[in-house]
Amino acid sequence: MNKRYLLIGLLTAGIFASCTNPETEEAPSTEVDTIEVEVGEPSQVIVDSTRTSYGPKMVDTVNALSTKELLAQFEGKTEMEATFKAKIHETCSKAGCWVNIEKEDGGTFMVVFKDHFTIPVDTKPGTIAYLSGKAIQDTVSVEMQQHFLEDANADQKEIDAITKPKYDMTFVADGIEIIR
């Protein structure tokens, strides 16, 4: 029995010894670098006094398409990377996790936020925003359509009227810059 414990002890010591390499190890540094960090809302950056950016990616507004150009370029495709400028029609009233964007024909399309980042729930209709991400053609289930209507505080009759999935363009944004 004592030989077994000795053998286990030697094997354990050998494993620990093989995990370190004294020739390449450096002594720990005693210097400490100091970095000042401003703590604020997660994934929110104030670009200037009139613009606030949200999401994991900063939006490059320089070559942004109009909503009309986005829709025209997306026609016939199933996905497309893009940055566009739009007017927000509606914001999720529960968490700010999606917006509807106005089309020129009076309709809307949905923008969901990648990794479920959020914007302020009090973002007003008519607010101008730049959005970057990917337009996709996708099936939206009955349950998801009803969920979005619940988030928008729709009445129960409107929610219950949804009975079929729909195949539509959705934009998955990885960044949004809101103009105030």
Steps between C-alpha positions, in 0.01 A plus 500: 500500500784743586660435159174606332496834687867554419435429132199738492706769675790465254267511199326811635834672567616410149188648343536826693871520418434449129244782494757766583812593308740690727724598206227708331313631802548865585472645843169676549515871431439734787406786266131581470355683202205723580223554248210733561168349397172685478214277607162555334216313334614178333561536126395868500739762366426871483636600160425869555223699665255414220589134435512185711623164375384160629610143431823309461600683180543871432304608193695655211247758381705631206364273224161419652223412258154648522220260599378506140849409369533219757170344394580537128846342537361216714226405252550142379765421763479289814765693697711812465737697725409870511497828685200725453332813630136473602209642691391291799128424491471305827724374784446193721322643804611218731879498456606708198625182329351569154371784283273524197628715214277703270497421129407761241180310414372538859590145603767400748767235548650371821852551632611268779819558693779242484585342836185668636655842572246772570425866439288727721134391501395864480656547153228693320346425159663718235845479662776478239752216540791343315502119516767249397462125467344242273169495315359148481196344338349280769185329620346665807297248700148569629636493857772754422258733318267483800790562737600813308140626513492439877826699532332780304201497740259400223147402599416131537277494188794605283726239666242222456454594132852369423450144378767446231878531489627768265804509275649847519819705516642554847809705575735367771687806627839477669504875561265798502577870527203710608480866405330722757 
